[in-house]
Amino acid sequence: MMMIADGEADRLIKLEEVKRRVGLGKSMIYRLIQEGTFPSPYKVSPGASRWSNREVIAWIDDVKDGFEGKRRKI
């Protein structure tokens, strides 16, 4: 596991948890990864990918205000 500054280990989470947290489907998540705007998964085995919990939280924090702003302008 990845270590962070305060000594806690970062959890690696499955796609299902990522989808639930960010409210996006698999296709949109992978499109954003291709565009370079969403954290890439880590390949933990040939058939398994996991995302950094901290990277997903940081992405949510970075885009939340932007998404809310777009929704309000419509």
Rosetta silent file (secondary structure, phi, psi, omega in degrees, C-alpha in Angstrom):
SEQUENCE: MMMIADGEADRLIKLEEVKRRVGLGKSMIYRLIQEGTFPSPYKVSPGASRWSNREVIAWIDDVKDGFEGKRRKI
SCORE:     score description
SCORE:     0.000 S_00000001
   1 L     0.000  152.485  179.016    0.000    0.000    0.000 S_00000001
   2 L   -78.078  142.310  178.524    1.044    3.571   -0.594 S_00000001
   3 E  -100.373  146.903  177.593    2.076    5.583    2.425 S_00000001
   4 L  -114.442  175.358 -171.971    1.016    9.148    3.028 S_00000001
   5 L   -58.245  -37.957 -176.462    2.605   11.910    5.071 S_00000001
   6 L   -86.104    6.351  175.256    0.810   11.172    8.344 S_00000001
   7 L    92.689   -7.274  177.758    1.778    7.483    8.216 S_00000001
   8 L   -79.256  144.540  177.606   -1.627    6.078    7.258 S_00000001
   9 E   -81.034  143.592  175.219   -1.776    3.648    4.361 S_00000001
  10 L   -81.529  136.975  176.640   -3.843    4.574    1.306 S_00000001
  11 L   -85.943  148.147  171.220   -6.561    2.053    0.457 S_00000001
  12 E  -102.373  129.413 -173.930   -6.985    0.710   -3.057 S_00000001
  13 E  -117.222  153.445 -178.461  -10.642    0.576   -4.054 S_00000001
  14 L   -79.935  162.568  179.139  -12.571   -1.324   -6.735 S_00000001
  15 H   -55.147  -40.821 -178.790  -14.361    0.209   -9.715 S_00000001
  16 H   -58.815  -40.189  178.664  -17.762   -0.389   -8.104 S_00000001
  17 H   -71.282  -37.830  176.975  -16.796    1.791   -5.145 S_00000001
  18 H   -60.365  -48.036 -179.943  -15.301    4.448   -7.446 S_00000001
  19 H   -58.218  -43.653 -179.123  -18.541    4.548   -9.469 S_00000001
  20 H   -64.931  -41.769 -177.158  -20.636    4.875   -6.321 S_00000001
  21 H   -69.555  -41.424 -174.392  -18.468    7.658   -4.898 S_00000001
  22 H   -94.864  -11.481  177.663  -18.215    9.808   -8.015 S_00000001
  23 L    72.699   25.263  178.707  -21.670    9.092   -9.414 S_00000001
  24 L  -121.669  155.682  177.316  -20.365    8.186  -12.862 S_00000001
  25 L   -84.784  170.114 -178.142  -20.558    4.992  -14.893 S_00000001
  26 H   -56.137  -46.308 -177.616  -17.664    2.850  -16.047 S_00000001
  27 H   -61.209  -43.216  179.956  -17.608    4.279  -19.581 S_00000001
  28 H   -67.822  -40.456  178.374  -17.461    7.881  -18.380 S_00000001
  29 H   -59.823  -47.273 -179.249  -14.766    7.085  -15.820 S_00000001
  30 H   -68.957  -30.507  174.595  -12.590    5.451  -18.478 S_00000001
  31 H   -64.400  -44.495  178.830  -13.244    8.337  -20.906 S_00000001
  32 H   -64.516  -36.067  176.157  -12.044   10.810  -18.271 S_00000001
  33 H   -62.247  -44.954  178.996   -8.958    8.642  -17.651 S_00000001
  34 H   -61.424  -35.713  179.309   -8.185    8.753  -21.404 S_00000001
  35 H   -77.548   -9.142 -179.647   -8.580   12.542  -21.336 S_00000001
  36 L    80.641   18.168 -177.042   -6.183   12.714  -18.396 S_00000001
  37 L  -109.858    4.107  177.809   -8.739   14.267  -16.065 S_00000001
  38 L  -135.153  145.204 -178.781   -9.401   11.295  -13.746 S_00000001
  39 L   -58.992  136.638  176.588   -6.905    9.222  -11.735 S_00000001
  40 L   -76.933  148.691  177.641   -5.664    6.117  -13.523 S_00000001
  41 L   -78.045  162.122  172.744   -6.105    2.754  -11.841 S_00000001
  42 E   -99.290  131.276  176.994   -3.258    0.599  -10.597 S_00000001
  43 E   -81.444  110.769 -179.806   -3.062   -2.879  -12.146 S_00000001
  44 E   -92.286  -16.407  172.662   -2.799   -5.230   -9.170 S_00000001
  45 E  -163.362  170.305 -177.595   -3.012   -8.333  -11.383 S_00000001
  46 L   -55.456  -30.077 -178.350   -3.728   -9.013  -15.074 S_00000001
  47 L  -111.534   14.018 -175.556   -7.482   -8.983  -14.450 S_00000001
  48 E  -138.155  128.581  175.168   -7.782   -6.509  -11.591 S_00000001
  49 E  -118.973  145.575  177.032   -7.456   -2.738  -11.386 S_00000001
  50 E  -137.121  149.813  178.816   -7.771   -0.639   -8.249 S_00000001
  51 E  -105.952  149.803  173.739   -7.873    3.104   -7.626 S_00000001
  52 E   -71.681  124.103  177.338   -6.168    5.043   -4.876 S_00000001
  53 H   -55.832  -44.753 -178.702   -8.794    6.121   -2.364 S_00000001
  54 H   -65.234  -37.914  179.003   -6.874    9.364   -1.740 S_00000001
  55 H   -67.096  -38.214  178.150   -6.593   10.159   -5.467 S_00000001
  56 H   -66.490  -43.432  178.184  -10.356    9.663   -5.927 S_00000001
  57 H   -61.232  -43.276  179.112  -11.093   11.898   -2.919 S_00000001
  58 H   -62.843  -40.195  178.694   -8.737   14.561   -4.300 S_00000001
  59 H   -62.533  -45.327  179.212  -10.454   14.377   -7.722 S_00000001
  60 H   -58.508  -46.567  179.568  -13.866   14.825   -6.100 S_00000001
  61 H   -61.040  -40.167 -177.886  -12.596   17.854   -4.157 S_00000001
  62 H   -67.744  -37.069 -173.216  -11.045   19.379   -7.297 S_00000001
  63 H  -100.422  -13.100 -173.852  -14.116   19.086   -9.526 S_00000001
  64 H   -55.474  -49.573 -178.680  -16.991   19.453   -7.077 S_00000001
  65 H   -63.880  -37.943  178.263  -17.192   23.232   -7.267 S_00000001
  66 H   -63.395  -45.282  179.181  -16.888   23.164  -11.055 S_00000001
  67 H   -64.165  -44.436  179.671  -19.722   20.660  -11.443 S_00000001
  68 H   -63.197  -39.493  179.470  -21.947   22.577   -9.034 S_00000001
  69 H   -63.526  -43.373  179.268  -21.169   25.826  -10.834 S_00000001
  70 H   -62.981  -41.500 -178.197  -22.082   24.370  -14.234 S_00000001
  71 H   -64.474  -38.070 -178.361  -25.318   22.987  -12.832 S_00000001
  72 H   -72.086  -29.198 -176.549  -26.283   26.361  -11.387 S_00000001
  73 H   -76.176  -20.526 -175.981  -25.596   28.283  -14.609 S_00000001
  74 L   -73.548    0.000    0.000  -27.993   26.186  -16.699 S_00000001
